[in-house]
């Protein structure tokens, strides 16, 4: 038994020409790796690459902070290196959050395009 989405998809594909059907098929939901790849192919892909480089730099700083924390015995230095390590973890979390937000934005844009295409297809169907 077909779901509502499949019925609507068939109705839309009946009203579209071949190019529009191809475009509509490209708007299907992607898997996680496809979504991640889309972040690097978009207009802000260069910025995502810079964010990954920054993430690696912060990871290196975190490793240095951890090593220094484990090798010191003074309380003041323990607090300083632990604080620096926590700041590095927060920075890495924020950098990862940026990528996840870009993936979510791309999903939202894809759904808006699908909705626009559905509205156009249904309006053509009503005109005929």
N, CA, C and O atoms as CSV, one atom per row, in Angstrom:
chain,resi,resn,atom,element,x,y,z
A,1,UNK,N,N,0.837,-1.179,0.000
A,1,UNK,CA,C,0.000,0.000,0.000
A,1,UNK,C,C,0.886,1.247,0.000
A,1,UNK,O,O,1.848,1.336,0.763
A,2,UNK,N,N,0.559,2.178,-0.840
A,2,UNK,CA,C,1.382,3.372,-0.984
A,2,UNK,C,C,1.053,4.392,0.092
A,2,UNK,O,O,-0.085,4.531,0.539
A,3,UNK,N,N,2.103,5.095,0.485
A,3,UNK,CA,C,1.913,6.141,1.478
A,3,UNK,C,C,1.463,7.418,0.782
A,3,UNK,O,O,1.472,7.509,-0.446
A,4,UNK,N,N,1.071,8.396,1.582
A,4,UNK,CA,C,0.633,9.681,1.047
A,4,UNK,C,C,1.756,10.352,0.267
A,4,UNK,O,O,1.519,10.955,-0.780
A,5,UNK,N,N,2.972,10.246,0.777
A,5,UNK,CA,C,4.113,10.878,0.102
A,5,UNK,C,C,4.319,10.279,-1.273
A,5,UNK,O,O,4.568,11.009,-2.231
A,6,UNK,N,N,4.221,8.960,-1.390
A,6,UNK,CA,C,4.407,8.309,-2.681
A,6,UNK,C,C,3.311,8.704,-3.654
A,6,UNK,O,O,3.576,8.885,-4.842
A,7,UNK,N,N,2.075,8.841,-3.166
A,7,UNK,CA,C,0.972,9.260,-4.033
A,7,UNK,C,C,1.189,10.678,-4.536
A,7,UNK,O,O,0.973,10.965,-5.714
A,8,UNK,N,N,1.614,11.560,-3.647
A,8,UNK,CA,C,1.865,12.946,-4.043
A,8,UNK,C,C,3.022,13.007,-5.023
A,8,UNK,O,O,2.968,13.756,-5.999
A,9,UNK,N,N,4.080,12.220,-4.775
A,9,UNK,CA,C,5.228,12.192,-5.685
A,9,UNK,C,C,4.804,11.752,-7.086
A,9,UNK,O,O,5.239,12.339,-8.076
A,10,UNK,N,N,3.968,10.736,-7.175
A,10,UNK,CA,C,3.500,10.269,-8.484
A,10,UNK,C,C,2.663,11.332,-9.175
A,10,UNK,O,O,2.800,11.543,-10.381
A,11,UNK,N,N,1.805,11.999,-8.431
A,11,UNK,CA,C,0.967,13.053,-8.986
A,11,UNK,C,C,1.821,14.192,-9.529
A,11,UNK,O,O,1.539,14.740,-10.594
A,12,UNK,N,N,2.850,14.537,-8.798
A,12,UNK,CA,C,3.742,15.619,-9.228
A,12,UNK,C,C,4.508,15.202,-10.478
A,12,UNK,O,O,4.620,15.984,-11.422
A,13,UNK,N,N,5.033,13.985,-10.498
A,13,UNK,CA,C,5.817,13.525,-11.641
A,13,UNK,C,C,4.983,13.430,-12.912
A,13,UNK,O,O,5.515,13.561,-14.015
A,14,UNK,N,N,3.681,13.204,-12.765
A,14,UNK,CA,C,2.803,13.155,-13.939
A,14,UNK,C,C,2.684,14.521,-14.598
A,14,UNK,O,O,2.522,14.610,-15.815
A,15,UNK,N,N,2.764,15.581,-13.807
A,15,UNK,CA,C,2.566,16.931,-14.348
A,15,UNK,C,C,3.860,17.581,-14.814
A,15,UNK,O,O,3.819,18.628,-15.460
A,16,UNK,N,N,5.014,16.982,-14.500
A,16,UNK,CA,C,6.298,17.594,-14.835
A,16,UNK,C,C,6.863,17.029,-16.132
A,16,UNK,O,O,6.538,15.914,-16.539
A,17,UNK,N,N,7.721,17.830,-16.775
A,17,UNK,CA,C,8.429,17.312,-17.945
A,17,UNK,C,C,9.671,16.551,-17.470
A,17,UNK,O,O,9.914,16.460,-16.267
A,18,UNK,N,N,10.454,16.008,-18.397
A,18,UNK,CA,C,11.576,15.137,-18.031
A,18,UNK,C,C,12.645,15.861,-17.214
A,18,UNK,O,O,13.173,15.299,-16.255
A,19,UNK,N,N,12.969,17.101,-17.585
A,19,UNK,CA,C,13.985,17.850,-16.843
A,19,UNK,C,C,13.526,18.124,-15.416
A,19,UNK,O,O,14.303,18.005,-14.469
A,20,UNK,N,N,12.263,18.491,-15.274
A,20,UNK,CA,C,11.735,18.780,-13.942
A,20,UNK,C,C,11.679,17.528,-13.079
A,20,UNK,O,O,11.915,17.595,-11.873
A,21,UNK,N,N,11.368,16.384,-13.689
A,21,UNK,CA,C,11.350,15.120,-12.948
A,21,UNK,C,C,12.756,14.787,-12.457
A,21,UNK,O,O,12.932,14.342,-11.323
A,22,UNK,N,N,13.763,15.003,-13.317
A,22,UNK,CA,C,15.148,14.740,-12.925
A,22,UNK,C,C,15.540,15.635,-11.748
A,22,UNK,O,O,16.156,15.173,-10.787
A,23,UNK,N,N,15.177,16.922,-11.830
A,23,UNK,CA,C,15.468,17.854,-10.749
A,23,UNK,C,C,14.745,17.436,-9.462
A,23,UNK,O,O,15.310,17.512,-8.371
A,24,UNK,N,N,13.509,17.001,-9.603
A,24,UNK,CA,C,12.719,16.572,-8.437
A,24,UNK,C,C,13.349,15.348,-7.778
A,24,UNK,O,O,13.377,15.247,-6.551
A,25,UNK,N,N,13.848,14.430,-8.582
A,25,UNK,CA,C,14.487,13.225,-8.034
A,25,UNK,C,C,15.781,13.556,-7.293
A,25,UNK,O,O,16.140,12.873,-6.335
A,26,UNK,N,N,16.483,14.607,-7.737
A,26,UNK,CA,C,17.713,15.021,-7.056
A,26,UNK,C,C,17.434,15.610,-5.683
A,26,UNK,O,O,18.343,15.698,-4.858
A,27,UNK,N,N,16.213,16.009,-5.424
A,27,UNK,CA,C,15.857,16.619,-4.141
A,27,UNK,C,C,15.513,15.593,-3.065
A,27,UNK,O,O,15.121,15.963,-1.958
A,28,UNK,N,N,15.655,14.320,-3.379
A,28,UNK,CA,C,15.372,13.281,-2.390
A,28,UNK,C,C,16.299,13.428,-1.185
A,28,UNK,O,O,17.386,13.997,-1.285
A,29,UNK,N,N,15.852,12.909,-0.056
A,29,UNK,CA,C,16.646,13.008,1.166
A,29,UNK,C,C,17.930,12.202,1.043
A,29,UNK,O,O,17.940,11.100,0.495
A,30,UNK,N,N,19.020,12.777,1.566
A,30,UNK,CA,C,20.327,12.150,1.473
A,30,UNK,C,C,20.674,11.446,2.776
A,30,UNK,O,O,20.066,11.693,3.818
A,31,UNK,N,N,21.673,10.554,2.694
A,31,UNK,CA,C,22.176,9.940,3.914
A,31,UNK,C,C,23.151,10.905,4.585
A,31,UNK,O,O,23.406,11.993,4.069
A,32,UNK,N,N,23.690,10.510,5.723
A,32,UNK,CA,C,24.541,11.399,6.507
A,32,UNK,C,C,25.796,11.824,5.749
A,32,UNK,O,O,26.180,12.993,5.800
A,33,UNK,N,N,26.438,10.890,5.046
A,33,UNK,CA,C,27.643,11.235,4.287
A,33,UNK,C,C,27.319,12.168,3.125
A,33,UNK,O,O,28.113,13.051,2.801
A,34,UNK,N,N,26.171,11.983,2.503
A,34,UNK,CA,C,25.754,12.875,1.427
A,34,UNK,C,C,25.503,14.285,1.938
A,34,UNK,O,O,25.863,15.267,1.289
A,35,UNK,N,N,24.883,14.372,3.102
A,35,UNK,CA,C,24.635,15.680,3.707
A,35,UNK,C,C,25.942,16.372,4.066
A,35,UNK,O,O,26.092,17.577,3.864
A,36,UNK,N,N,26.880,15.607,4.598
A,36,UNK,CA,C,28.173,16.172,4.977
A,36,UNK,C,C,28.933,16.645,3.747
A,36,UNK,O,O,29.552,17.709,3.767
A,37,UNK,N,N,28.889,15.861,2.683
A,37,UNK,CA,C,29.545,16.270,1.447
A,37,UNK,C,C,28.933,17.521,0.853
A,37,UNK,O,O,29.638,18.333,0.254
A,38,UNK,N,N,27.639,17.685,1.012
A,38,UNK,CA,C,26.938,18.863,0.495
A,38,UNK,C,C,27.409,20.140,1.176
A,38,UNK,O,O,27.405,21.207,0.563
A,39,UNK,N,N,27.815,20.041,2.435
A,39,UNK,CA,C,28.327,21.214,3.160
A,39,UNK,C,C,29.579,21.740,2.473
A,39,UNK,O,O,29.777,22.953,2.403
A,40,UNK,N,N,30.426,20.851,1.964
A,40,UNK,CA,C,31.680,21.251,1.340
A,40,UNK,C,C,31.522,21.629,-0.129
A,40,UNK,O,O,32.431,22.228,-0.704
A,41,UNK,N,N,30.398,21.296,-0.747
A,41,UNK,CA,C,30.173,21.628,-2.152
A,41,UNK,C,C,29.382,22.912,-2.335
A,41,UNK,O,O,29.306,23.433,-3.448
A,42,UNK,N,N,28.800,23.425,-1.283
A,42,UNK,CA,C,27.967,24.612,-1.395
A,42,UNK,C,C,28.775,25.884,-1.566
A,42,UNK,O,O,29.997,25.848,-1.710
A,43,UNK,N,N,28.076,27.008,-1.549
A,43,UNK,CA,C,28.725,28.301,-1.719
A,43,UNK,C,C,29.700,28.601,-0.588
A,43,UNK,O,O,30.700,29.287,-0.794
A,44,UNK,N,N,29.413,28.092,0.596
A,44,UNK,CA,C,30.278,28.335,1.748
A,44,UNK,C,C,31.180,27.133,2.034
A,44,UNK,O,O,31.644,26.962,3.162
A,45,UNK,N,N,31.425,26.313,1.035
A,45,UNK,CA,C,32.273,25.138,1.215
A,45,UNK,C,C,33.681,25.494,1.649
A,45,UNK,O,O,34.274,24.803,2.477
A,46,UNK,N,N,34.215,26.564,1.097
A,46,UNK,CA,C,35.563,26.997,1.474
A,46,UNK,C,C,35.616,27.339,2.955
A,46,UNK,O,O,36.621,27.081,3.618
A,47,UNK,N,N,34.541,27.919,3.476
A,47,UNK,CA,C,34.510,28.282,4.891
A,47,UNK,C,C,34.440,27.038,5.771
A,47,UNK,O,O,35.036,27.002,6.848
A,48,UNK,N,N,33.716,26.022,5.317
A,48,UNK,CA,C,33.645,24.765,6.059
A,48,UNK,C,C,35.008,24.083,6.112
A,48,UNK,O,O,35.356,23.463,7.116
A,49,UNK,N,N,35.775,24.197,5.038
A,49,UNK,CA,C,37.126,23.630,5.029
A,49,UNK,C,C,38.007,24.374,6.019
A,49,UNK,O,O,38.784,23.757,6.747
A,50,UNK,N,N,37.891,25.694,6.050
A,50,UNK,CA,C,38.649,26.489,7.020
A,50,UNK,C,C,38.252,26.110,8.443
A,50,UNK,O,O,39.104,26.034,9.328
A,51,UNK,N,N,36.963,25.872,8.663
A,51,UNK,CA,C,36.495,25.459,9.990
A,51,UNK,C,C,37.097,24.110,10.379
A,51,UNK,O,O,37.436,23.901,11.544
A,52,UNK,N,N,37.235,23.198,9.428
A,52,UNK,CA,C,37.855,21.903,9.734
A,52,UNK,C,C,39.331,22.058,10.063
A,52,UNK,O,O,39.846,21.379,10.951
A,53,UNK,N,N,40.004,22.938,9.361
A,53,UNK,CA,C,41.416,23.201,9.670
A,53,UNK,C,C,41.526,23.798,11.074
A,53,UNK,O,O,42.394,23.408,11.855
A,54,UNK,N,N,40.639,24.747,11.388
A,54,UNK,CA,C,40.634,25.339,12.728
A,54,UNK,C,C,40.343,24.272,13.784
A,54,UNK,O,O,40.910,24.299,14.876
A,55,UNK,N,N,39.463,23.342,13.452
A,55,UNK,CA,C,39.139,22.259,14.376
A,55,UNK,C,C,40.373,21.409,14.665
A,55,UNK,O,O,40.612,21.025,15.810
A,56,UNK,N,N,41.157,21.115,13.629
A,56,UNK,CA,C,42.374,20.326,13.826
A,56,UNK,C,C,43.399,21.081,14.669
A,56,UNK,O,O,44.095,20.482,15.489
A,57,UNK,N,N,43.491,22.398,14.466
A,57,UNK,CA,C,44.409,23.212,15.263
A,57,UNK,C,C,43.995,23.190,16.731
A,57,UNK,O,O,44.832,23.024,17.618
A,58,UNK,N,N,42.689,23.360,16.981
A,58,UNK,CA,C,42.199,23.349,18.361
A,58,UNK,C,C,42.388,21.966,18.986
A,58,UNK,O,O,42.691,21.860,20.175
A,59,UNK,N,N,42.212,20.911,18.196
A,59,UNK,CA,C,42.454,19.564,18.703
A,59,UNK,C,C,43.917,19.404,19.113
A,59,UNK,O,O,44.215,18.814,20.151
A,60,UNK,N,N,44.824,19.930,18.297
A,60,UNK,CA,C,46.238,19.896,18.657
A,60,UNK,C,C,46.507,20.646,19.956
A,60,UNK,O,O,47.261,20.177,20.808
A,61,UNK,N,N,45.885,21.814,20.101
A,61,UNK,CA,C,46.037,22.579,21.348
A,61,UNK,C,C,45.486,21.804,22.544
A,61,UNK,O,O,46.055,21.837,23.635
A,62,UNK,N,N,44.375,21.110,22.324
A,62,UNK,CA,C,43.788,20.309,23.402
A,62,UNK,C,C,44.737,19.189,23.826
A,62,UNK,O,O,44.892,18.918,25.017
A,63,UNK,N,N,45.361,18.551,22.860
A,63,UNK,CA,C,46.313,17.476,23.179
A,63,UNK,C,C,47.500,18.039,23.958
A,63,UNK,O,O,47.956,17.430,24.926
A,64,UNK,N,N,47.995,19.194,23.538
A,64,UNK,CA,C,49.099,19.832,24.264
A,64,UNK,C,C,48.675,20.164,25.693
A,64,UNK,O,O,49.426,19.918,26.637
A,65,UNK,N,N,47.468,20.724,25.854
A,65,UNK,CA,C,46.970,21.057,27.195
A,65,UNK,C,C,46.849,19.814,28.064
A,65,UNK,O,O,47.173,19.847,29.251
A,66,UNK,N,N,46.383,18.720,27.474
A,66,UNK,CA,C,46.231,17.478,28.234
A,66,UNK,C,C,47.589,16.936,28.678
A,66,UNK,O,O,47.754,16.511,29.822
A,67,UNK,N,N,48.551,16.954,27.770
A,67,UNK,CA,C,49.893,16.468,28.120
A,67,UNK,C,C,50.503,17.331,29.217
A,67,UNK,O,O,51.058,16.813,30.185
A,68,UNK,N,N,50.399,18.644,29.063
A,68,UNK,CA,C,50.946,19.552,30.081
A,68,UNK,C,C,50.229,19.367,31.420
A,68,UNK,O,O,50.860,19.412,32.476
A,69,UNK,N,N,48.908,19.158,31.377
A,69,UNK,CA,C,48.132,18.939,32.604
A,69,UNK,C,C,48.626,17.696,33.330
A,69,UNK,O,O,48.778,17.702,34.552
A,70,UNK,N,N,48.876,16.636,32.581
A,70,UNK,CA,C,49.307,15.380,33.199
A,70,UNK,C,C,50.750,15.421,33.697
A,70,UNK,O,O,51.128,14.629,34.560
A,71,UNK,N,N,51.561,16.341,33.159
A,71,UNK,CA,C,52.974,16.401,33.536
A,71,UNK,C,C,53.288,17.433,34.613
A,71,UNK,O,O,54.444,17.547,35.023
A,72,UNK,N,N,52.315,18.176,35.076
A,72,UNK,CA,C,52.588,19.200,36.084
A,72,UNK,C,C,52.104,18.742,37.457
A,72,UNK,O,O,51.216,17.899,37.583
A,73,UNK,N,N,52.726,19.331,38.484
A,73,UNK,CA,C,52.347,18.965,39.847
A,73,UNK,C,C,51.872,20.168,40.647
A,73,UNK,O,O,51.343,19.995,41.745
A,74,UNK,N,N,52.042,21.373,40.138
A,74,UNK,CA,C,51.597,22.571,40.847
A,74,UNK,C,C,50.100,22.757,40.644
A,74,UNK,O,O,49.578,22.553,39.549
A,75,UNK,N,N,49.433,23.139,41.694
A,75,UNK,CA,C,47.982,23.292,41.646
A,75,UNK,C,C,47.570,24.411,40.692
A,75,UNK,O,O,46.629,24.252,39.914
A,76,UNK,N,N,48.268,25.530,40.751
A,76,UNK,CA,C,47.920,26.648,39.869
A,76,UNK,C,C,48.059,26.253,38.395
A,76,UNK,O,O,47.211,26.597,37.571
A,77,UNK,N,N,49.116,25.542,38.077
A,77,UNK,CA,C,49.321,25.122,36.691
A,77,UNK,C,C,48.299,24.066,36.275
A,77,UNK,O,O,47.859,24.041,35.126
A,78,UNK,N,N,47.921,23.193,37.214
A,78,UNK,CA,C,46.861,22.215,36.919
A,78,UNK,C,C,45.572,22.930,36.536
A,78,UNK,O,O,44.900,22.547,35.578
A,79,UNK,N,N,45.232,23.972,37.294
A,79,UNK,CA,C,44.003,24.728,37.012
A,79,UNK,C,C,44.102,25.421,35.659
A,79,UNK,O,O,43.145,25.407,34.885
A,80,UNK,N,N,45.249,26.025,35.367
A,80,UNK,CA,C,45.421,26.724,34.087
A,80,UNK,C,C,45.318,25.771,32.902
A,80,UNK,O,O,44.616,26.061,31.934
A,81,UNK,N,N,46.014,24.632,32.969
A,81,UNK,CA,C,45.975,23.697,31.851
A,81,UNK,C,C,44.604,23.032,31.710
A,81,UNK,O,O,44.157,22.762,30.596
A,82,UNK,N,N,43.941,22.769,32.832
A,82,UNK,CA,C,42.588,22.200,32.769
A,82,UNK,C,C,41.618,23.210,32.158
A,82,UNK,O,O,40.762,22.846,31.352
A,83,UNK,N,N,41.756,24.478,32.542
A,83,UNK,CA,C,40.880,25.517,31.978
A,83,UNK,C,C,41.120,25.669,30.482
A,83,UNK,O,O,40.172,25.791,29.706
A,84,UNK,N,N,42.381,25.660,30.079
A,84,UNK,CA,C,42.693,25.752,28.647
A,84,UNK,C,C,42.130,24.542,27.896
A,84,UNK,O,O,41.631,24.683,26.779
A,85,UNK,N,N,42.208,23.358,28.503
A,85,UNK,CA,C,41.651,22.162,27.876
A,85,UNK,C,C,40.146,22.249,27.726
A,85,UNK,O,O,39.602,21.857,26.694
A,86,UNK,N,N,39.461,22.761,28.749
A,86,UNK,CA,C,38.009,22.929,28.648
A,86,UNK,C,C,37.639,23.944,27.583
A,86,UNK,O,O,36.652,23.755,26.871
A,87,UNK,N,N,38.407,25.016,27.458
A,87,UNK,CA,C,38.147,25.998,26.402
A,87,UNK,C,C,38.327,25.374,25.021
A,87,UNK,O,O,37.568,25.662,24.096
A,88,UNK,N,N,39.332,24.526,24.893
A,88,UNK,CA,C,39.538,23.829,23.624
A,88,UNK,C,C,38.355,22.906,23.310
A,88,UNK,O,O,37.912,22.838,22.164
A,89,UNK,N,N,37.847,22.200,24.314
A,89,UNK,CA,C,36.698,21.321,24.088
A,89,UNK,C,C,35.465,22.119,23.689
A,89,UNK,O,O,34.704,21.695,22.819
A,90,UNK,N,N,35.263,23.265,24.317
A,90,UNK,CA,C,34.121,24.112,23.962
A,90,UNK,C,C,34.266,24.610,22.530
A,90,UNK,O,O,33.299,24.607,21.769
A,91,UNK,N,N,35.467,25.034,22.163
A,91,UNK,CA,C,35.704,25.512,20.795
A,91,UNK,C,C,35.461,24.401,19.779
A,91,UNK,O,O,34.865,24.644,18.730
A,92,UNK,N,N,35.915,23.186,20.078
A,92,UNK,CA,C,35.687,22.070,19.150
A,92,UNK,C,C,34.197,21.773,19.021
A,92,UNK,O,O,33.713,21.473,17.930
A,93,UNK,N,N,33.474,21.855,20.127
A,93,UNK,CA,C,32.027,21.645,20.068
A,93,UNK,C,C,31.338,22.688,19.210
A,93,UNK,O,O,30.426,22.362,18.450
A,94,UNK,N,N,31.759,23.927,19.319
A,94,UNK,CA,C,31.164,24.992,18.515
A,94,UNK,C,C,31.477,24.814,17.025
A,94,UNK,O,O,30.624,25.062,16.173
A,95,UNK,N,N,32.681,24.392,16.725
A,95,UNK,CA,C,33.043,24.172,15.324
A,95,UNK,C,C,32.238,23.024,14.726
A,95,UNK,O,O,31.815,23.091,13.572
A,96,UNK,N,N,32.028,21.976,15.508
A,96,UNK,CA,C,31.192,20.864,15.032
A,96,UNK,C,C,29.739,21.307,14.874
A,96,UNK,O,O,29.053,20.896,13.939
A,97,UNK,N,N,29.288,22.134,15.780
A,97,UNK,CA,C,27.916,22.641,15.711
A,97,UNK,C,C,27.687,23.433,14.435
A,97,UNK,O,O,26.604,23.367,13.852
A,98,UNK,N,N,28.692,24.182,13.992
A,98,UNK,CA,C,28.571,24.940,12.740
A,98,UNK,C,C,28.271,23.993,11.571
A,98,UNK,O,O,27.380,24.258,10.764
A,99,UNK,N,N,29.017,22.895,11.488
A,99,UNK,CA,C,28.816,21.956,10.382
A,99,UNK,C,C,27.422,21.334,10.454
A,99,UNK,O,O,26.759,21.189,9.427
A,100,UNK,N,N,26.974,20.967,11.649
A,100,UNK,CA,C,25.641,20.371,11.797
A,100,UNK,C,C,24.554,21.379,11.434
A,100,UNK,O,O,23.533,21.011,10.852
A,101,UNK,N,N,24.769,22.636,11.772
A,101,UNK,CA,C,23.773,23.659,11.416
A,101,UNK,C,C,23.728,23.869,9.906
A,101,UNK,O,O,22.655,24.108,9.351
A,102,UNK,N,N,24.880,23.782,9.229
A,102,UNK,CA,C,24.906,23.893,7.776
A,102,UNK,C,C,24.154,22.724,7.141
A,102,UNK,O,O,23.429,22.905,6.163
A,103,UNK,N,N,24.329,21.528,7.699
A,103,UNK,CA,C,23.614,20.363,7.179
A,103,UNK,C,C,22.109,20.548,7.347
A,103,UNK,O,O,21.337,20.215,6.448
A,104,UNK,N,N,21.693,21.075,8.486
A,104,UNK,CA,C,20.276,21.311,8.729
A,104,UNK,C,C,19.732,22.379,7.785
A,104,UNK,O,O,18.612,22.262,7.288
A,105,UNK,N,N,20.518,23.411,7.542
A,105,UNK,CA,C,20.101,24.470,6.618
A,105,UNK,C,C,19.910,23.910,5.215
A,105,UNK,O,O,18.944,24.250,4.533
A,106,UNK,N,N,20.829,23.054,4.786
A,106,UNK,CA,C,20.704,22.446,3.463
A,106,UNK,C,C,19.461,21.570,3.371
A,106,UNK,O,O,18.790,21.556,2.339
A,107,UNK,N,N,19.145,20.834,4.446
A,107,UNK,CA,C,17.918,20.027,4.465
A,107,UNK,C,C,16.691,20.913,4.337
A,107,UNK,O,O,15.764,20.588,3.594
A,108,UNK,N,N,16.676,22.029,5.054
A,108,UNK,CA,C,15.537,22.945,5.002
A,108,UNK,C,C,15.380,23.532,3.608
A,108,UNK,O,O,14.265,23.617,3.093
A,109,UNK,N,N,16.489,23.938,2.992
A,109,UNK,CA,C,16.425,24.480,1.633
A,109,UNK,C,C,15.929,23.432,0.638
A,109,UNK,O,O,15.150,23.748,-0.261
A,110,UNK,N,N,16.378,22.186,0.798
A,110,UNK,CA,C,15.930,21.117,-0.092
A,110,UNK,C,C,14.425,20.918,0.030
A,110,UNK,O,O,13.737,20.745,-0.976
A,111,UNK,N,N,13.912,20.942,1.257
A,111,UNK,CA,C,12.471,20.765,1.450
A,111,UNK,C,C,11.685,21.948,0.898
A,111,UNK,O,O,10.587,21.767,0.372
A,112,UNK,N,N,12.230,23.152,1.011
A,112,UNK,CA,C,11.563,24.322,0.422
A,112,UNK,C,C,11.492,24.200,-1.098
A,112,UNK,O,O,10.473,24.532,-1.703
A,113,UNK,N,N,12.567,23.726,-1.712
A,113,UNK,CA,C,12.568,23.527,-3.164
A,113,UNK,C,C,11.542,22.480,-3.560
A,113,UNK,O,O,10.842,22.635,-4.561
A,114,UNK,N,N,11.453,21.415,-2.776
A,114,UNK,CA,C,10.449,20.380,-3.064
A,114,UNK,C,C,9.044,20.963,-2.958
A,114,UNK,O,O,8.180,20.681,-3.788
A,115,UNK,N,N,8.827,21.777,-1.933
A,115,UNK,CA,C,7.511,22.390,-1.742
A,115,UNK,C,C,7.170,23.332,-2.891
A,115,UNK,O,O,6.043,23.330,-3.386
A,116,UNK,N,N,8.144,24.139,-3.316
A,116,UNK,CA,C,7.918,25.031,-4.445
A,116,UNK,C,C,7.578,24.238,-5.705
A,116,UNK,O,O,6.668,24.598,-6.452
A,117,UNK,N,N,8.309,23.171,-5.926
A,117,UNK,CA,C,8.052,22.341,-7.100
A,117,UNK,C,C,6.663,21.707,-7.031
A,117,UNK,O,O,5.972,21.613,-8.045
A,118,UNK,N,N,6.257,21.279,-5.851
A,118,UNK,CA,C,4.926,20.707,-5.693
A,118,UNK,C,C,3.840,21.744,-5.962
A,118,UNK,O,O,2.830,21.434,-6.594
A,119,UNK,N,N,4.040,22.965,-5.490
A,119,UNK,CA,C,3.060,24.029,-5.720
A,119,UNK,C,C,2.943,24.326,-7.210
A,119,UNK,O,O,1.837,24.491,-7.726
A,120,UNK,N,N,4.079,24.395,-7.905
A,120,UNK,CA,C,4.063,24.656,-9.345
A,120,UNK,C,C,3.369,23.518,-10.084
A,120,UNK,O,O,2.554,23.753,-10.976
A,121,UNK,N,N,3.696,22.285,-9.707
A,121,UNK,CA,C,3.095,21.135,-10.383
A,121,UNK,C,C,1.592,21.095,-10.166
A,121,UNK,O,O,0.835,20.834,-11.100
A,122,UNK,N,N,1.165,21.347,-8.962
A,122,UNK,CA,C,-0.269,21.314,-8.690
A,122,UNK,C,C,-1.011,22.485,-9.334
A,122,UNK,O,O,-2.170,22.350,-9.725
A,123,UNK,N,N,-0.347,23.621,-9.441
A,123,UNK,CA,C,-0.997,24.755,-10.106
A,123,UNK,C,C,-1.152,24.478,-11.604
A,123,UNK,O,O,-2.157,24.867,-12.199
A,124,UNK,N,N,-0.151,23.799,-12.230
A,124,UNK,CA,C,-0.286,23.411,-13.634
A,124,UNK,C,C,-1.418,22.401,-13.796
A,124,UNK,O,O,-2.158,22.440,-14.779
A,125,UNK,N,N,-1.545,21.517,-12.849
A,125,UNK,CA,C,-2.609,20.500,-12.918
A,125,UNK,C,C,-3.991,21.162,-12.825
A,125,UNK,O,O,-4.930,20.759,-13.512
A,126,UNK,N,N,-4.099,22.181,-11.967
A,126,UNK,CA,C,-5.379,22.879,-11.812
A,126,UNK,C,C,-5.714,23.722,-13.034
A,126,UNK,O,O,-6.891,23.904,-13.345
A,127,UNK,N,N,-4.707,24.240,-13.734
A,127,UNK,CA,C,-4.938,25.044,-14.919
A,127,UNK,C,C,-5.477,24.208,-16.060
A,127,UNK,O,O,-6.247,24.708,-16.879
A,128,UNK,N,N,-5.092,22.948,-16.130
A,128,UNK,CA,C,-5.512,22.081,-17.235
A,128,UNK,C,C,-6.851,21.490,-17.018
A,128,UNK,O,O,-7.338,20.738,-17.863
